[in-house]
Amino acid sequence: MLALTNVQIVYDNTIEAVREVSLTLGKGRIVALLGANGAGKSTTLKAISGVLYPEDGEIKAGQISFEGRPLAGMAPDRIVKQGIVMVPEGRRLFDQLTVEENLLMGGYTRSAADSRRGLERAYALFPRLTQKRTTVSGYLSGGEQQMVAIGRALMSEPKVLMLDEPTLGLAPQICEEIFGIITRLRHDSGVSILLVEQNAQAALAVADEGYIMENGRIVLDGPADKLLRNEDVREFYLGFS
Ligand code: ATP
């Protein structure tokens, strides 16, 4: 459904952040994209969502396609309309706006009825947000902010949801909750999920497939359960030796 073929991305004409990356996300699947800081994961997500600009990073080679159509060069809002939405690292909420206002931002192109249905879905998925609908987002906990960010992304009923480090800086119990939500989302809505994570073990536990990036390249990929058993993965990414 979403496919990257030999994608190369260069910053400032010099820094090769992504090298010959090929990756496939099938319909209704969860794919984990793993690797250390600076490996090129966020750059890959930015390229898919169209938010790399020539003065910043540039796709120098390769193809990105969605449902058989090329995406590269398409404006970010058109990519959202195709059904691909990203929850960026750091969540990027409007801190001065309430939970409900932030959620509504995710559905601003839709009809009032669609927005209402989107809100109902978000509150059903995150019951905790129901009591906080009029709370200013800046006052929420990190976990609650992440829930609003995911809820906002879901307002447009995407086919593909890309999550960049959704559990970064969250307490272990909240991380578990977020991973539970990811599994439930796929089950309930059939959305395909591309998950960038530092927490390799937890990500592979919910994913169908995994890709491991190092210095801009995919160095290993395969079924998530196989990667969880792989000796190198266990030693270098999961902390077992
Ligand atoms: P992190 O988890 O730290 O975000 P990452 O795997 O997502 O890591 P990227 O942020 O994609 O990695 O960075 C890949 C490489 O590209 C790094 O070497 C980084 O320094 C470089 N890079 C990222 N953004 C820019 C930019 N705007 N200008 C120049 N170089 C950049």
Residues whose N, C-alpha, C, O or C-beta is under 5 A from the ligand:
A	BS01	ATP	Y11 I15 A17 A36 N37 G38 A39 G40 K41 S42 T43 T44
